[in-house]
């Protein structure tokens, strides 16, 4: 329905977040940088918190993609 009307190449809405569509706001970029630093420097425990719908899963999936880690699926 949406794809043909708007001329899109793929469906615009999905249940799982897609890191290709992450908008790196200042806070998202900072969160991603902290995650990458913690992983690369073996920083120990890393916790990412935030309200529902703020992009936590998308940031983590982007981090996994940057580190070439396959995220576990449900």
Secondary structure, 3 states (H helix, E strand, C coil): CHHHHHCCCCCCCCCCCCHHHCCCCHHHHHHHHHHHHHHHCCCCCCCCCCCCCCCHHHHHHHHHHHCCCCCCCC
